[in-house]
Amino acid sequence: MLTGHDVSSLVVDRLCDHARGRSTAVACFYFDFADRKDQTATSMLGSLLKQITGGMEKIPEEISLAFQEQKKVIGGRAPRLPDIVKMLQTITSSIRTFVCIDALDECAAVHRVKLLDSLKKIVEKSPRTRIFITGRPHIRAEIEKRLPERATSVSLGPSKNDIVEYLRVRLDEDVTPDAMEESLEADILERIPKTMSDMYVGDNTRNPTPTLSTNRYESRFLLISLNIDAILHESTISRRREKLSRMTNGLELEDVYGATIERIKSQDGDKSRLGMTALMWISHAERPLNADELCYALAVQLGSKDFDVGNIPSISTLLNCCQGLVTVDKEALTVRLVHFTLREYLSAHPDIFSQPHSAMAEICLTYLNSQHVKALSAAHSPDIQSTPFLEYCSVYWGVHAKRELSSCGRSLALELLKEPYSPISTKLLLTHANLDPEGYDTCPVISGLHCASFFGIVELVVALIEVGGSDLDGEGCFGCTPLSWAAYNGHEEVVNILLEREEVNPDKPDEHGQTPLSNAALNGREGVVKILLGREVVNPDKPDKWGQTPLSYAAQNGYEGVVNILLGREEVNPNEPDKRGQTPLLYAAQNGHEGVVNILLGREEVNPNEPDKWGQTPLSYAAQNGREGVVNILLGREEVNPDEPNKWGRTPLLYAALNGQEGVIKILLEREEVNPDKPDFWGHTPLSYATLNGHERIVALLQSRKSVTPSTI
């Protein structure tokens, strides 16, 4: 059975063969509905960027600098979407690039809009880039709207011969041949293909952004597959005829899913438990599970102190128990539901599983409390590879427990948290949260209260406080208190509980000088910001060791709500520079946060042309990063000099030319004050930098100006 994923894999393989030995890049991304929360436009384009730069002999300097810039906040931060788009524009404009995106329909709608808009920007700046997309038919209109005049669709459908050939293979594999006769076999080969309607698929690689839709093709073959499974599962000719009759008289996917789940439940021995529990984990896990993780999860015996490796089922046994509803993704090596529609069916029938998150939390906690894991935690050089389920349990037990916590789960959690969270689990948790990946060697163990506060599990926080023995204001990793973690993750109820205790300092800084308010502001936690500002001892303008205030972080990250809340306090200086001379406005302009820029420019104290210690203005940073909207806003202010050089003589126009920001170049060239031929201290002009970096369209723009001296590069 050829699926949309197979089609994408074939395209990628063909393109890789074509690119071999040439100056060509190929990058791909596979969307999965189960991972839709984490598969944002930022993560997807970041993955493409990583793939493309990974194949380069030398990573461009501006990309390395962009990553270094993000490391200074509490745990480091990955580049944001506009930064990634800019970097992809730069790279793809200098090398022929093919991008393959599979199952775009499984991307969350809010992320899909941002992704398509970003792809449009990339293709506009990189005309040699070609994009291949697969998806279900309903996103076709969205693609054509977001990528006008760039999307082409063609159809591909399974022929009757395809279906017959597939059915012959399945009939040859019949393990109960005595329950088959020639007339029944002939009926199967005639009636099933006749019932199936033609499906739609598209593909065109000559256009910059083709779209391929595979949903009906896949779901029709899936319907055939599940129905022939159901027919061959019966042990008599009569029962097989009955199944065939039901199928060809309108039995659709929902009916087949329900019947298959009933077959799973009716299996003998432990097979029923394995099959249903596997479906529960795959459909409710916080991320896709690999085969080993799932098998380990099914081997855990609730409440047992011992983990028996002999109880781990094989993946082949597991797949058999799931009766064709589960498959292993050969590319990602993860276990997934056989089709997107099965997840929809399970979501529409929540009664199939009883309190799944509570059950999953209990399994995770049982595993973390086992001697198997505790022995590993005590080892000097633990072999994490020998415990594939440990990462998931360490990172997600609290996520499941916050959603549903049974009395059994509560007891297991308190048993785990009565002692400090293990160093291994702490490392895994903070790695997942992208918190200071370079600081683990010296990272102290965090307490149970820190851990419960991090996850925001109110019931456990209250229980740990009542039991006593926890330092309510104690410092854990990076000097963070339980309040800091709760504020960072936006757990308002936990914040209120901790603030009720006299021993908790609501303004205590961590080792970076960041207070709970700073941590809440940099993550846009408006509710927590309001709670903390209600305490008199909290300084709303307290700088950290780099001189950045809560307002500075909120502006840097584009959180308009937090910016407005902070600006409502008289103590907050809206123009406060950090130790590098960078103001909240400069940070907002640099990152393209137009809303925040407008808010700050509404304050008289804010100087729209104030440079940092290197003499670079907000306009210069906006131009450098291609923030066209911010450039237009700033140029509307009389105080802003559109040709202001920094300490190295570099103007906004020069930075835009250096980085290939064509849109900004056009805006700046409309201003009479801008000298398009102004050199920096090394004698390089905007034209020479554009020529050096291969920005051909910018070169043409600059050469069209009579005042520009031809480049000698």
C-alpha positions, 0 to 999 in steps of 0.5 A: 500500500503506497501512502502519502508518506511513501510518496514524500519519501520517494520524492526526497530520495529522488531529489537527494540523488539529483543533488549529489555532487551539486551545489544543491540542498534538500530538506524535509519535514514530516508533520504528525497530528500526535506532535502538533503542539510541538510542531510549530512553524518555528520548530519546522523551519528551524529543522529545515535550517538545521538540515541545510546548514548541516550539509554546509562546510561552514556555517555562515557567521551571522547564523552562529551569532544569532544562536549565541545571542539567545544564550544569555537569558535564563536558560538560553532561547532558540531563534524566533520565527522571523530570525529563522526566516531571515536566515533561510532567506540568506542561505537559500538565495545563494544555493538551489534548495528543495524543501519537502513538507509531508502531511501539512494538514496535520499541522495545527491551523494556527501554525500552518498560517504562519508557516505558509506566510513564512514560506512565501517570504522565503520563496520571494527572496529565493526564486531558486527554491522549490517546495513540495507539499503533501496534504489532505484536500481541505488545505488546498484553498488555504495554500492557494490563498497564502501562496497565490500564483505559486501553487499547482495541484494535479491528481493521482488515484489508485486504479482498479488494478492497484486494488485488485493486486493488493487484495490478491496479496492479502488473500495469498497470506490467508492463514485460514485457507479452509475458510475460503472458496473460489466463489468467495475469493472472486466476490472479494476481488470484484465487489471491493474494487467496485465499491471504492471510488477514485481518490485524489492526489497531486504533484508538480515539481516544476512550480515553486510551491506545488501541493499534493493531497493524499488523504482520500488515496490513503484512507481508501486503501486503509478502508480496504486494508481494515476490511480485508483484515476483518474478513480474513479474521473470521473462521468460516465461509459464511461469516466471511461472506457476512463481513463482505456484505456489510462492507460493500453495503456502506460500512465506512471507516468509523464502523470499521474502527469500532469493529476492530476495537471490539476485536482487540478487546475480545482477544485472549489472555494479555493480548487485549490489555496490550492492544488497548493500552498501546492505543491509549498511550499512542493517542494520549502521549505528549509526543510520539513514542518510539517502539522501545518507549512504548514497549517499556511502558507496557511492561510496567506493573503498576505499583511494583518496585521492581521492573522486570525486563522479561515483561517487555513485549516485542514490537511485533507482538504489540502490532499484532495485538493492535489488529492493524490500527498501529504501525511503525513509522519507518522514517521517524522510528516512532509508533503511530496510529495507522491513520489520522482519522483513527485519532479523530475517532478516538477523540470523538469516543472518549469513553473508550479509555477511562481516565487515560492521563491518570493511568499514564501518570501512574505508570510513569511514576511507578517506573521512576520509583522502581529500583531499576531507575534508582540504581541508575540514578545512583551510578557515577556514569549512568547508561541512559540508553538502557532505560529508553522510557526514562526521558518520557517519564521524567519530562511528562509525568507531571503533565499527565498528573496535572490533567488527572491525578488519582489517589494512587497517582498522588501517593506515587508522586509523593513517594517520588518527591519526598526526596530530591528529584534525581540528577538524571531526571532533572537534567532530562527535564531541563533539557526538554525545557531548553534551560541552559544546556551548558550548565548541567555539570554543576547543576544542583539537584532540585527538591520535590517542591521545586519539581511540583511547582515546575509542573504546577500540580497544586495538590502536590504543592499543598501536600508537600508544604503540609508534610513539611521538610521542604525549604519553601524559598530554597534555591535549585538549579540556576538559583531558582526558587519554587516560586521562580519555576511556577512564575516561569511556567505561568502556574498562577494557583501555585504562585498564590499558594507560595506567596501566602507563606511568610518565608517566601521572598517574592522578589528573590533573584536567581544566579542570573539576577532574574526575579520571579517577575522577570521570569514571568515577564520574559514568558508572557505570563500576564496573570502571574505578572499581575499577582507579583505586582500586587506585592509591595516588596516586588521591584517592577523595574529590577535589572538582572546581571545583564541590566535587563528589566522585566519590561526589557524582556517582555518587549524583546519577546513581543508580549504586548499585554505584559508591556502594558501592565508594566508600563502602568507602574510609575517605577518602570522606566520605559527607556531603561538601557541594559549594560549594552545600552540596549533599550526595550524599544531597541529589543522590540525593533530588533525582533520585529514586534510592531505592537510593542514598538507602537506602545513604547513610542507612545511614551514621551520618555522613549527616544526612538533614535537612542543608540546602544553602546556600539552606536546602533539605533533601533532603526539600524537593528530593524533594517539589519533583520528585515523588519519592514513594518518596524522600519516604516513605523520608525521612519514616521518619527522626525527624531529618527535619522534614517542614515545614522551610522554606528561606531563602525560607520555602518548605516541602516541601508548598509546593514540591510544590503549586507543581509539581503533585506530587499524590502527594507532597501526599497523603503530606505532608498525612498528617503532623500537623506539616505546616501546609497553609496556611504562607506563604512570605516573599512571602505565597504559600501552597501553595493560592495556588501550586496555584491560580495554576498550574492544579493543580485536583486539588491545589487540591481536596485543600488546600481540603478541609483546614479550616485552609486559607485560601481563595485570593484569586488 
